[in-house]
Amino acid sequence: MTDRALAANFFADYDSFGVRRAGSAGDLASAAWLAGQVARIQTLQSVFQDVHFRRFLPGESSLRTDGHPPVEGLPLFDGGLTQAQGIKGGIGPLGSDAEIGFAVMEPAMASLPDNAFARARAESRHRAIVIALTTREGGLAPLNAHDSDRPFGPPVLQIAGRDAPGVVALSERAAQVTVTVTGQYEAASSRNVRAALQGAGPPLLLLTPRTSWWTSTAERAGGVYAWVQSLQALAASTSRKRAVVGLATCGHELGHLGAHHAFAREPQLASESALVLHLGANLGTATAPALTVRSNVEGLADQMRQRLMDAGYPADAIHALSGGKANGEAHEIERRGGRYLSLIGSNPWFHAPEDRWPVSIDLDRACAIANSVTALALAECAS
């Protein structure tokens, strides 16, 4: 079977579990499936790391106004909540004097430093906030809940981008609306999948997140595919000398919950590994070849860029950077003083339910990334 056919089967299987939000049935089933993938690799030892947390279950969450159908949405998972009757007030632009603040933005914009949404949450000028999140097909793309263990700020209703025009019209005339944002908490658990190959230390750490808001096939499956392919090649290598650890972590969408758990148990994995290969979001997304390769090891990003080009990845889409601020789980490595190489792509369906196989996947680019990561991993472990 060709690389392309193997990848197609992998992505289709990954997609079949549906929503894999941390603690959901899809999350736990997909963790078991991934462990099964790892179990097929000879000499590889794997275990689950159970991660217990307080899971938020959304309740009634909507914007209502007389004469219009309700706009349904989701709460911000680390924001405030309303009473069942909601909060009533005039809606207007975020940062204005309106009781209900409103803005339209891309999901990725909310992670930028000192953005308007972050300031509005911190200042709590509005009694509630409504935010419309724009994606390719206009689906609802929730923002990551970095403070899920300590929610703060006013209640925030997240709505789909396709609902933005109607709410823009309401905002422009300062209409009276009722915003309801409710939910409840329950004890829950998710799982990291940890795999290991014996060898000399310090180890190479292969790190990838495995949960997300929806099915998120382009967002997450490319990294998981490269993770499995690299582990398989490393296990079969006759020239490998270095120990290897693979971590597929849960709770990415909840402030890197699984990574925090893993590094609390084994802090040396973050700070003392020979190298951490971070396989981040959107590796092999259709229509979006842009790929950021970042490392705090001098020259390593450029080496990875060359490997990607050798594997057929479009050269003009690769942005190789040394230093700067790491994103995703690579940030957890950087702030703990570890050495990392991080790959993160782009995705017009980012965080949206429409990110599904086969529409959102470019198999050729996904395979080029997996092959390049594998080649680098083999080289790092041969010395």
C-alpha positions in Angstrom: 0.0 0.0 0.0 1.4 3.5 -0.9 2.0 6.2 1.7 -1.0 8.1 0.2 -3.3 5.1 0.6 -2.1 4.4 4.2 -2.7 8.1 5.0 -6.1 8.1 3.5 -7.2 5.1 5.6 -5.7 6.7 8.7 -7.5 10.0 8.2 -10.8 8.3 7.5 -10.5 6.2 10.6 -9.6 9.3 12.7 -12.6 11.2 11.3 -15.0 8.4 12.2 -14.9 9.1 15.9 -16.7 12.4 15.5 -16.5 15.0 18.2 -13.4 14.4 20.4 -13.8 17.2 23.0 -11.9 16.2 26.2 -13.9 13.8 28.3 -16.5 13.0 25.6 -17.3 9.5 24.3 -15.5 10.4 21.0 -12.4 11.4 22.9 -12.2 8.2 24.9 -12.9 6.0 21.9 -10.3 7.7 19.8 -7.7 7.4 22.6 -8.4 3.6 22.6 -8.0 3.5 18.8 -4.7 5.4 18.9 -3.4 3.1 21.6 -4.3 0.2 19.3 -2.3 1.8 16.5 0.7 2.0 18.8 0.2 -1.5 20.1 1.0 -2.9 16.6 4.5 -1.5 16.7 6.9 -4.1 18.0 9.2 -3.2 20.9 7.1 0.0 21.7 5.8 0.1 25.2 2.6 2.2 25.7 0.4 3.2 28.6 -2.6 5.5 29.2 -2.1 8.5 31.5 -5.6 9.3 33.0 -6.2 13.0 33.4 -9.0 13.9 35.8 -10.6 17.4 35.5 -13.8 19.4 35.9 -15.7 19.2 32.6 -18.0 21.9 31.5 -21.3 20.9 29.9 -23.0 23.7 28.0 -26.6 24.5 28.7 -29.0 27.0 27.1 -26.9 29.5 25.3 -28.5 32.0 22.9 -29.2 35.5 21.9 -32.9 36.5 21.6 -34.7 39.6 20.6 -38.3 40.4 19.7 -39.2 39.7 16.1 -36.2 37.5 15.3 -35.5 33.8 15.6 -33.0 33.0 18.4 -29.3 32.8 17.6 -28.0 29.6 19.3 -24.3 29.4 20.4 -21.9 28.0 23.0 -20.6 29.6 26.1 -16.9 30.5 26.4 -15.7 27.5 28.4 -13.6 29.7 30.7 -15.9 32.6 31.0 -18.8 33.7 33.3 -22.3 32.4 33.2 -25.8 34.0 33.4 -28.9 33.0 35.4 -31.5 31.0 33.4 -33.3 34.2 32.5 -30.2 35.6 30.9 -29.0 39.2 30.8 -31.1 41.9 28.9 -29.6 45.0 27.5 -28.6 47.1 24.5 -26.1 45.5 22.1 -23.3 47.5 20.6 -19.6 47.3 19.5 -17.1 45.6 21.8 -15.4 48.3 23.9 -18.3 50.7 23.7 -20.7 51.7 26.6 -23.2 49.1 25.4 -24.4 46.6 28.1 -23.9 43.8 25.6 -20.6 44.0 23.7 -20.4 42.5 20.2 -17.5 41.7 17.8 -16.7 39.6 14.8 -13.3 37.9 14.6 -11.4 34.9 13.4 -10.7 32.3 16.0 -6.9 32.7 15.7 -7.2 36.5 16.4 -8.3 35.8 19.9 -4.9 34.4 20.8 -3.0 37.6 19.7 -1.5 39.6 22.6 -3.7 42.4 24.0 -6.5 41.9 21.5 -9.8 43.8 21.9 -11.7 40.7 23.1 -9.1 39.9 25.8 -9.1 43.5 27.0 -13.0 43.5 27.2 -13.0 40.3 29.2 -10.4 41.6 31.6 -12.0 45.0 32.1 -15.5 43.6 32.3 -17.0 46.8 30.9 -19.9 44.8 29.4 -22.5 42.8 31.4 -22.1 40.2 28.6 -20.3 39.7 25.3 -21.3 38.1 22.0 -18.6 37.1 19.7 -19.1 35.8 16.1 -16.3 33.6 14.9 -15.6 33.5 11.2 -14.5 30.4 9.3 -14.6 29.1 5.7 -18.2 27.8 5.9 -19.3 30.0 8.7 -19.5 27.2 11.3 -19.2 27.8 15.1 -15.5 27.8 16.0 -15.1 27.9 19.8 -12.1 29.7 21.3 -9.7 27.6 23.4 -10.3 27.9 27.1 -6.9 28.6 28.5 -8.3 29.4 31.9 -10.8 26.5 32.1 -9.7 25.7 35.7 -10.3 29.3 36.8 -13.1 30.9 34.7 -13.3 34.7 34.8 -14.9 37.7 33.2 -18.4 38.4 31.9 -20.6 35.7 30.3 -19.5 35.3 26.7 -21.8 33.8 24.0 -19.9 32.4 21.0 -21.9 32.2 17.7 -21.3 31.0 14.2 -19.9 33.3 11.6 -22.9 32.7 9.4 -25.0 34.4 12.1 -22.9 37.5 12.2 -24.7 39.7 9.7 -28.0 39.5 11.6 -26.3 40.4 14.9 -24.3 43.2 13.2 -27.6 44.8 12.2 -28.9 44.5 15.8 -25.6 46.1 17.1 -25.8 49.0 14.6 -29.2 50.0 16.0 -28.4 49.2 19.7 -31.3 46.8 19.8 -32.5 45.3 23.1 -31.4 41.7 23.3 -31.3 38.9 25.9 -28.1 36.8 26.2 -28.3 33.5 28.0 -25.1 31.6 28.8 -25.6 28.6 31.0 -24.0 25.2 31.8 -22.9 22.9 34.6 -19.7 21.1 35.7 -19.1 17.4 36.3 -16.1 15.3 37.2 -14.6 13.8 34.1 -11.4 12.2 32.8 -9.5 12.1 29.5 -6.3 10.3 28.6 -2.8 11.0 27.3 -1.3 8.2 25.3 2.4 7.6 26.2 4.7 5.4 24.2 8.4 4.6 24.8 11.4 3.0 23.1 14.4 2.0 25.2 17.7 3.5 24.4 20.4 6.0 25.6 19.2 9.2 27.2 18.3 11.9 27.2 15.3 10.9 24.9 13.8 12.4 21.8 10.2 13.5 22.7 7.5 13.3 20.0 4.7 15.5 21.2 1.3 16.0 19.6 -2.2 17.0 21.0 -5.1 14.6 20.3 -8.3 16.4 21.4 -10.2 19.3 20.0 -13.6 21.1 20.0 -15.2 19.0 17.2 -13.9 16.3 14.9 -11.2 18.6 13.7 -9.6 16.2 11.2 -7.2 18.7 9.5 -6.5 20.4 12.7 -5.3 17.4 14.7 -5.0 14.2 12.5 -1.9 15.4 10.5 0.1 15.7 13.7 -1.2 12.4 15.0 -0.4 10.7 11.7 3.2 12.0 11.7 3.5 10.9 15.4 2.5 7.3 14.6 4.6 7.1 11.4 7.7 8.4 13.2 7.3 6.0 16.2 6.9 3.1 13.7 10.1 4.0 11.8 12.1 4.6 15.0 11.0 1.2 16.4 12.1 -0.5 13.2 15.4 1.4 12.9 18.7 -0.6 13.3 20.7 2.6 13.7 18.7 4.1 16.5 20.6 4.6 19.7 18.6 7.2 21.6 15.6 6.6 23.8 12.3 7.8 22.4 9.1 9.0 24.2 5.9 9.7 22.4 3.2 11.8 24.1 -0.3 12.3 22.5 -1.9 14.7 25.0 -5.5 15.5 25.8 -7.1 18.8 26.6 -5.4 21.0 24.1 -8.6 23.1 23.9 -8.6 23.4 27.7 -5.3 25.2 28.2 -3.1 22.2 27.3 -4.5 20.2 30.2 -2.9 16.9 29.3 0.5 18.4 28.7 0.4 20.0 32.1 -0.4 16.7 33.6 2.4 14.9 31.8 5.1 17.4 32.7 4.0 17.5 36.3 4.6 13.7 36.4 7.8 13.9 34.4 9.2 17.4 34.4 12.5 16.2 32.8 10.7 15.3 29.6 10.0 19.0 28.9 13.3 20.5 30.2 15.9 17.8 29.6 14.9 15.8 26.4 17.5 16.0 23.7 14.8 17.5 21.5 11.1 17.9 21.5 9.4 17.5 18.1 6.1 19.3 18.5 3.6 18.2 15.8 1.1 21.0 16.1 -2.1 22.0 14.4 -3.1 21.9 10.8 -0.4 19.7 9.3 -1.7 18.9 5.8 -4.8 21.1 5.4 -6.4 21.4 2.0 -6.2 24.9 0.3 -3.9 26.1 3.1 -0.2 25.1 2.6 1.3 27.8 4.8 3.5 26.0 7.4 5.5 27.6 10.3 8.6 25.7 11.4 10.1 27.2 14.5 12.9 26.1 16.8 15.0 27.5 19.6 17.9 25.3 18.4 20.1 27.3 16.0 19.8 26.1 12.4 17.3 23.3 13.1 14.3 25.1 11.5 16.2 25.6 8.3 17.2 21.9 8.3 13.6 20.9 8.7 12.6 23.3 5.9 15.1 21.5 3.6 13.7 18.1 4.5 10.2 19.3 3.7 11.3 20.6 0.3 13.1 17.3 -0.4 9.8 15.5 0.4 7.9 17.6 -2.1 6.4 20.3 0.2 6.0 23.7 -1.6 9.1 25.8 -0.7 7.3 29.1 -0.8 4.8 27.9 1.8 7.4 27.1 4.5 8.3 29.8 7.0 11.4 28.7 9.0 11.9 30.7 12.1 14.6 30.6 14.9 13.5 31.7 18.4 10.6 33.9 19.1 7.4 32.9 20.9 6.5 29.2 20.5 2.8 28.4 20.1 0.7 25.4 21.2 2.3 22.7 23.3 5.7 23.9 22.2 5.1 26.9 24.5 5.0 24.4 27.4 8.5 23.2 26.4 9.9 26.7 25.8 8.8 28.0 29.2 10.3 25.0 30.9 13.7 25.6 29.3 13.5 22.7 26.8 14.8 22.4 23.2 12.1 22.2 20.6 11.2 22.1 16.9 7.6 23.0 16.2 5.4 22.6 13.1 2.1 24.4 12.9 0.0 25.0 9.7 -3.0 27.0 8.8 -6.6 26.0 8.3 -9.7 27.9 7.0 -11.9 25.5 8.9 -9.9 26.1 12.1 -12.0 25.0 15.2 -15.1 24.6 13.1 -17.3 21.5 12.8 -16.8 21.5 9.0 -13.2 20.4 9.4 -13.8 16.9 8.1 -12.3 14.2 6.0 -11.9 14.2 3.0 -12.7 17.9 2.2 -10.2 19.5 4.6 -7.2 17.3 4.0 -4.4 17.4 1.4 -2.9 13.9 1.5 0.3 14.8 -0.4 1.3 17.5 2.0 0.3 15.5 5.0 2.5 12.6 3.8 5.4 15.1 3.0 5.2 16.4 6.6 5.1 12.9 8.1 8.0 11.7 6.0 10.1 14.8 6.8 9.4 14.5 10.6 10.3 10.8 10.4 13.6 11.5 8.7 14.6 14.1 11.2 13.6 11.9 14.1 15.7 9.0 12.7 18.7 11.4 12.3 18.3 12.8 15.8 18.2 9.3 17.3 21.1 7.8 15.4 23.7 9.9 17.3 
